[in-house]
Amino acid sequence: MKPPRPASKAVSFWFLTGVLFVLLVSLACGAPVEFSPDFDFQAPPDTGRQEEQTGEGEPQNQSENGSRQSIPTFTVAPNASPQGTPPPNSEAVEDASIFPEVASDRLVELHNQLIPGVVNIAVAVERAGQMGTGAGSGFIIDEQGHIITNNHVIEGATTVIVEYYNGFQSEARVIGADEYSDLAVLQVDELAEGSHPLPLGDSDGARPGQWVLAFGNPFGNTNSMTLGIISAIGRSIPSGLQSGGLSRYLLPEAIQTDAAINPGNSGGPLINLSGEVIGVNAQIDTGGVAANSGVGFAIPSNVVRQVVPVLMSEGAYSWPHLGVEGGDVNLLVQRELGLEEQGGAYIAGVTPGGPADDAGIEPGDVIIEADGEPVENFDELLARVAFSSPGTTIHLTILRNGEARQVDAVLEPRPLGDIP
C-alpha cells in the first residue's frame, strides 16, 4: 500500500471525491425506478449512490446512467377475454441448453405443462386517494392455494381477482407482502380444475446464455409465454419505493433476461427449460417507453425461498440493515485513495446511529473482507448483508489511510420509512 496522504490534501480529497461520484453516474450502472400502476411518470435522475437494498443488500452508490428507466411491469387491466389452453402435459421436462433442441414442439410441450400453474391478477386499488384498476401476473406454489406475485401488483388493493389458464376466476386475499423484495403472497379458497403448483428451482445455478421462458399477462393478453436467454446474473435492482419515486434500497442477485417482459408481466414466473421457477419477473429497463426493450429483471428464486415462508407465517419480513452507501473501487477511487489495486466496497456515507456508525466505519473507508471472505465490489457487500439476519455480527476488514483495520458490525432490522 502507498503511504497515507498528508493532512494538507484533505480538502482536495473531498473535492475530488465529489467530482468522482458525478463521473460514476456515467461510468457505472443504475437507474431510477418507477412504480406506476395506472399512469406513467418520469422519475428524477439517480444521484448515483447505491443505498442498502431490500432483501439483499445495503446501500450502494453504484448507479446506472440516469437516462435508463426501470419500471415495474404492472399495467392497467384491459378488457380481454379469457383464453383457454390445451390440457397440461404431466411428463417431466428435460433441460435443453442449445438452440437446436429448443424446437417448436418442445416449446408447445413446455407451454402446455406450465401454463396451468400461472395466473393473471386483476385488482381494484386505492392509491393517493384515487381509485383505479390494474393487472399483473402470478404463479401457484402449493395445493393450499398460495400464489406468489409482486408487492407492487397488489399494493393498495381493495379487491384481488385471480384468473386461471382456463378462464375460471376466484377472489384472493393478501396473506403477506414485502415492499423491499417486492414479493407478496395471496391465497384462494379454490384452485381451478387442472391447475397445479410450479416447482421452485435454484437461482444460484442460473448462468448467462441459458434459455428461459417468461410467463404472464402482458397488456392483458392471458396465457402468454416468451422465450429468451439469461443475459446476466448478480444485478442489483431498485426496491422499496421512497419519496420522489426513488428507491433507497437495492435488491441484489437479480437475473437479467432478454425474454420479452412487458407491463402486466409483473409477478409472473421466469422458468428454465427444466420447468423450474428461477425468478419472479419484476422490472424492465426502457428508454422512457413502458414496453419491452430486451432488458428485463427477475427477483431470484432463492430470495423467494428466503422471504415467502416468513410472509406466509407472519405476514411481513424483516431485512437486515448495515447503514452505509457507496460503490465500487474503480480507477479514480484507487488513485485518490492511493490504493495498490482496485477492488472492495467504497463507503461514501454512513447512517448516523446505524450499525456501521456504531462499529466505527467512516466515509472514505474501503471494506475488503466480510467474515474472512474477500469483498470484490459493493454488490458483494450488499448480498452479504441482505442474506444475513438482523442481530447477526459481521466481521469486516476495512482500509483507512492505507492501513487495514478489523471491525465488528451487528446488523439491525431495516428502519421503516424514509430516513436520512
C-alpha positions in Angstrom: 0.0 0.0 0.0 1.1 3.6 -0.6 1.6 5.7 2.5 -1.3 7.8 3.6 -1.8 11.3 2.0 -0.7 14.2 4.2 -3.3 16.2 6.0 -2.9 19.2 3.6 -4.5 17.0 1.0 -7.8 16.6 2.9 -9.7 19.4 1.1 -8.5 18.2 -2.3 -9.6 14.7 -1.4 -13.2 15.5 -0.5 -13.5 17.9 -3.5 -12.2 15.2 -5.9 -14.4 12.7 -4.2 -17.5 14.8 -5.1 -16.3 15.1 -8.7 -15.7 11.3 -8.7 -19.3 10.5 -7.9 -20.5 12.7 -10.7 -18.3 10.7 -13.0 -19.5 7.5 -11.6 -23.1 8.3 -12.6 -22.0 8.0 -16.3 -19.5 5.2 -15.8 -21.4 2.8 -13.5 -24.8 1.3 -13.9 -28.1 2.2 -12.1 -31.5 3.7 -12.8 -34.4 5.5 -11.3 -37.3 3.2 -10.6 -40.9 3.9 -11.4 -43.8 2.4 -9.6 -47.0 3.4 -11.5 -49.9 1.0 -11.9 -52.4 3.4 -13.5 -50.2 6.1 -15.1 -46.6 6.7 -16.1 -44.3 9.4 -14.9 -40.6 10.1 -15.4 -38.7 9.6 -12.2 -36.0 12.2 -11.4 -32.4 11.1 -12.4 -30.5 8.9 -10.0 -27.8 10.7 -7.9 -25.5 7.8 -8.3 -25.5 6.4 -4.8 -26.4 2.9 -4.0 -28.2 2.5 -0.7 -28.9 -0.6 1.2 -31.0 -3.0 -0.6 -34.1 -4.8 0.1 -34.0 -8.4 1.0 -30.5 -8.3 -0.2 -28.3 -5.6 0.5 -27.0 -2.5 1.6 -26.7 1.0 0.3 -25.0 1.4 -2.9 -23.8 4.4 -4.8 -23.2 2.3 -7.8 -25.9 3.6 -10.1 -26.7 3.4 -13.7 -27.0 6.1 -16.3 -29.9 8.4 -15.4 -31.3 8.1 -18.9 -32.1 4.4 -18.2 -35.5 3.8 -16.6 -36.5 0.8 -14.5 -40.2 0.3 -14.2 -42.3 -2.4 -12.6 -44.2 -4.4 -15.1 -47.6 -3.5 -13.8 -50.4 -2.2 -16.1 -54.0 -1.1 -16.2 -56.2 -4.1 -16.8 -57.7 -4.0 -20.3 -60.9 -5.8 -21.2 -59.5 -9.0 -22.5 -61.5 -12.2 -22.8 -60.0 -15.4 -21.2 -58.2 -17.7 -23.5 -58.2 -21.5 -23.0 -55.1 -23.7 -23.4 -54.6 -27.4 -24.2 -54.6 -29.8 -21.3 -51.4 -29.8 -19.3 -48.7 -32.3 -20.1 -47.6 -34.2 -17.0 -44.3 -35.6 -18.4 -41.1 -34.3 -16.9 -39.4 -31.5 -18.8 -35.7 -32.3 -19.6 -33.2 -29.5 -19.7 -32.1 -28.1 -23.1 -29.2 -25.8 -23.4 -28.5 -25.2 -27.1 -30.8 -23.7 -29.7 -31.4 -26.7 -32.0 -33.0 -28.5 -29.0 -35.5 -25.7 -28.5 -37.8 -26.8 -31.3 -41.3 -25.5 -31.7 -42.9 -28.8 -30.5 -40.7 -28.6 -27.4 -41.9 -25.2 -26.6 -45.5 -26.3 -27.1 -44.9 -29.0 -24.6 -43.4 -26.6 -22.1 -46.3 -24.1 -22.5 -48.9 -26.8 -22.0 -47.2 -28.2 -19.0 -46.5 -24.9 -17.2 -49.4 -22.5 -18.1 -51.9 -24.2 -15.6 -49.6 -23.0 -12.8 -49.6 -19.4 -14.0 -52.4 -16.9 -13.1 -53.5 -13.5 -14.1 -54.3 -11.0 -11.4 -56.8 -8.1 -11.6 -57.0 -5.6 -8.8 -59.1 -2.7 -7.7 -56.7 -0.2 -6.0 -56.8 3.0 -4.0 -53.6 5.0 -4.1 -53.1 8.6 -3.2 -56.8 8.9 -2.7 -57.7 7.8 -6.2 -59.4 4.6 -7.2 -58.2 2.6 -10.2 -57.7 -0.9 -11.6 -54.6 -2.8 -12.6 -53.4 -6.1 -13.7 -50.4 -8.3 -13.1 -49.4 -12.0 -13.0 -48.5 -14.7 -10.5 -48.0 -18.4 -10.1 -49.2 -21.2 -7.8 -46.8 -22.5 -5.2 -48.7 -25.2 -3.3 -52.0 -27.1 -3.2 -53.3 -24.9 -0.4 -54.0 -22.1 -2.8 -50.9 -19.9 -2.1 -49.9 -17.7 -5.1 -46.8 -15.6 -5.5 -46.8 -12.2 -7.2 -45.1 -8.8 -6.8 -45.9 -6.4 -4.0 -46.4 -3.6 -6.4 -49.1 -5.5 -8.2 -51.4 -5.8 -5.1 -50.2 -2.7 -3.1 -53.2 -0.7 -2.0 -55.6 -3.3 -3.5 -59.2 -3.4 -2.1 -60.1 -6.4 -4.3 -57.9 -9.1 -5.9 -59.3 -11.4 -8.5 -57.2 -14.4 -9.8 -57.9 -15.8 -13.3 -56.6 -19.2 -14.2 -55.4 -20.7 -17.5 -59.0 -21.9 -18.3 -60.8 -18.7 -17.5 -62.0 -19.7 -14.1 -61.8 -16.9 -11.6 -61.7 -16.7 -7.8 -61.2 -13.9 -5.2 -57.9 -13.9 -3.4 -56.8 -12.4 -0.1 -53.3 -11.0 0.7 -51.5 -13.2 3.2 -48.3 -11.2 3.4 -46.3 -8.6 1.4 -42.8 -7.2 1.5 -42.1 -3.9 -0.2 -38.3 -4.3 -0.1 -38.1 -7.6 -2.0 -41.3 -6.7 -4.0 -42.9 -10.0 -3.2 -46.4 -10.8 -2.0 -48.3 -14.0 -1.2 -52.0 -14.4 -2.0 -54.3 -17.3 -1.0 -57.5 -18.5 -2.7 -60.0 -21.0 -1.3 -60.4 -22.9 -4.5 -57.9 -23.6 -7.3 -59.2 -24.1 -10.8 -59.5 -27.7 -12.0 -56.4 -28.8 -13.8 -54.2 -26.0 -12.2 -51.1 -27.1 -10.3 -48.1 -25.6 -8.4 -44.9 -24.8 -10.1 -41.6 -26.0 -8.6 -39.0 -23.6 -7.4 -35.6 -24.1 -8.8 -32.2 -22.9 -7.6 -31.4 -19.4 -8.9 -27.7 -19.9 -7.9 -27.5 -22.3 -10.8 -28.6 -19.6 -13.3 -25.9 -18.8 -15.9 -25.8 -16.2 -18.7 -26.7 -17.9 -22.0 -29.2 -20.3 -20.6 -32.6 -20.4 -22.2 -35.6 -19.2 -20.1 -39.3 -18.7 -20.5 -41.3 -15.7 -19.2 -45.0 -16.3 -18.4 -47.7 -13.8 -17.6 -50.3 -11.3 -18.7 -48.6 -8.7 -20.9 -51.0 -5.9 -21.8 -53.9 -8.1 -20.6 -53.0 -11.0 -23.0 -53.5 -14.0 -20.9 -51.6 -17.3 -21.2 -48.6 -15.7 -22.8 -45.1 -17.2 -22.9 -41.9 -15.7 -24.4 -38.5 -17.2 -24.9 -35.1 -15.7 -24.3 -31.8 -16.2 -22.6 -30.3 -15.1 -19.3 -28.4 -12.0 -20.2 -26.6 -11.6 -16.9 -26.8 -12.5 -13.2 -25.9 -10.8 -10.0 -27.6 -7.5 -10.9 -28.8 -5.1 -8.2 -32.2 -3.6 -8.9 -34.1 -0.8 -7.0 -36.7 -2.0 -4.5 -38.7 -0.2 -1.9 -40.5 2.9 -3.1 -39.3 6.1 -1.4 -40.1 9.8 -1.8 -39.8 11.2 -5.3 -40.1 7.7 -6.8 -36.5 6.8 -6.0 -35.5 3.7 -4.2 -33.4 3.9 -1.1 -32.6 0.2 -1.1 -31.4 -2.3 -3.7 -32.2 -6.0 -4.2 -29.1 -8.0 -5.1 -28.6 -11.1 -7.2 -31.4 -10.3 -9.7 -31.5 -12.1 -13.0 -31.4 -10.1 -16.2 -33.1 -11.6 -19.3 -33.9 -10.6 -22.9 -37.1 -12.7 -22.8 -39.9 -10.2 -23.6 -41.3 -8.7 -20.4 -44.0 -6.0 -20.7 -46.4 -4.2 -18.4 -48.7 -6.9 -17.0 -45.9 -9.5 -16.7 -45.1 -8.4 -13.1 -45.3 -11.3 -10.7 -45.1 -14.0 -13.4 -42.5 -16.7 -13.3 -39.2 -16.9 -15.2 -38.7 -20.6 -15.8 -35.8 -22.6 -17.0 -36.1 -25.5 -19.6 -36.4 -28.0 -16.7 -39.7 -26.4 -15.8 -38.4 -24.8 -12.6 -39.1 -21.2 -11.5 -35.8 -19.4 -11.1 -37.2 -15.9 -10.8 -40.2 -13.6 -10.5 -40.5 -11.1 -13.3 -40.5 -7.6 -11.7 -38.9 -4.8 -13.7 -37.9 -3.7 -17.2 -35.4 -1.0 -18.3 -36.6 1.2 -21.0 -35.8 4.4 -22.9 -38.8 6.0 -21.4 -41.4 3.8 -23.1 -43.3 1.4 -20.9 -42.7 -1.6 -23.1 -40.1 -4.4 -23.6 -36.7 -3.3 -24.7 -34.9 -6.6 -24.1 -33.7 -5.7 -20.7 -35.8 -7.3 -18.0 -35.1 -8.3 -14.4 -36.4 -11.1 -12.2 -36.2 -11.5 -8.4 -34.2 -14.7 -7.9 -36.0 -17.8 -6.7 -33.6 -18.1 -3.7 -34.9 -14.8 -2.4 -38.4 -16.3 -2.8 -37.3 -19.3 -0.7 -36.0 -16.9 2.0 -38.9 -14.4 2.1 -42.1 -16.2 1.2 -42.3 -18.8 4.1 -42.0 -15.9 6.5 -44.7 -13.9 4.7 -47.0 -16.9 4.9 -46.5 -17.4 8.6 -46.0 -13.8 9.8 -47.3 -11.5 7.1 -44.1 -9.4 6.9 -40.4 -9.9 6.6 -37.6 -8.0 8.4 -34.5 -7.3 6.4 -31.1 -6.6 8.0 -29.5 -3.2 7.9 -25.9 -2.0 7.9 -26.4 1.6 7.3 -23.9 2.5 4.6 -24.0 3.8 1.0 -21.2 3.6 -1.5 -19.9 2.0 -4.7 -17.1 0.1 -6.3 -13.4 1.0 -6.1 -12.8 2.0 -9.7 -9.7 3.6 -11.2 -10.5 7.1 -9.9 -11.1 5.9 -6.4 -8.0 3.8 -6.4 -5.9 6.8 -7.5 -7.4 9.2 -5.0 -7.0 6.9 -2.0 -3.6 5.7 -3.1 -4.7 2.0 -3.1 -2.5 -0.7 -4.6 -5.4 -2.3 -6.5 -9.0 -1.9 -7.5 -11.5 -3.9 -5.5 -13.6 -3.7 -2.4 -16.7 -1.7 -1.4 -16.0 2.1 -1.1 -18.1 3.7 1.7 -19.4 7.1 0.7 -21.8 7.7 3.6 -22.8 6.2 6.9 -26.2 6.4 8.6 -25.8 8.2 11.9 -26.5 5.8 14.8 -26.7 2.8 12.4 -24.8 -0.4 12.8 -21.9 0.8 10.6 -21.6 4.0 12.6 -21.7 2.1 15.9 -18.9 -0.1 14.5 -16.7 2.9 13.7 -16.9 2.7 9.9 -16.4 6.1 8.3 -17.0 7.7 4.9 -13.9 7.0 2.8 -13.3 3.6 4.2 -13.0 0.6 1.9 -14.4 -2.8 3.0 -12.2 -5.5 1.6 -13.4 -8.6 3.6 -16.5 -9.8 5.3 -16.3 -12.8 7.7 -12.9 -13.7 6.2 -14.2 -13.7 2.6 -13.0 -11.1 0.1 -15.4 -8.4 -0.9 -14.7 -7.6 -4.5 -17.3 -4.9 -5.1 -20.2 -3.1 -3.4 -22.7 -5.6 -4.8 -21.0 -8.4 -2.8 -21.3 -6.4 0.4 -25.0 -5.8 -0.4 -25.6 -9.5 -0.9 -23.6 -10.4 2.2 -25.8 -8.2 4.3 -29.1 -8.9 2.6 -28.8 -12.7 3.0 -28.0 -12.4 6.7 -30.5 -11.8 9.5 -31.0 -8.9 12.0 -28.8 -9.5 15.0 -26.0 -11.1 13.0 -22.5 -9.9 13.7 -20.4 -9.4 10.6 -16.6 -9.2 10.9 -15.3 -6.7 8.5 -11.8 -5.7 7.3 -11.5 -2.1 6.2 -8.8 0.0 4.7 -8.4 3.5 6.1 -5.5 5.7 5.2 -3.7 2.7 3.7 -4.0 0.7 6.9 -6.1 -2.5 7.4 -8.4 -2.5 10.4 -10.9 -5.0 11.9 -14.3 -4.0 13.0 -17.5 -5.9 14.0 -20.9 -4.7 13.0 -24.1 -6.0 14.4 -26.9 -5.9 11.8 -30.1 -4.3 12.8 -33.6 -4.5 11.4 -34.0 -2.2 8.5 -35.7 1.1 9.6 -39.2 1.7 8.4 -40.0 4.7 6.3 -37.7 7.1 4.5 -34.9 8.1 6.9 -32.0 10.5 6.1 
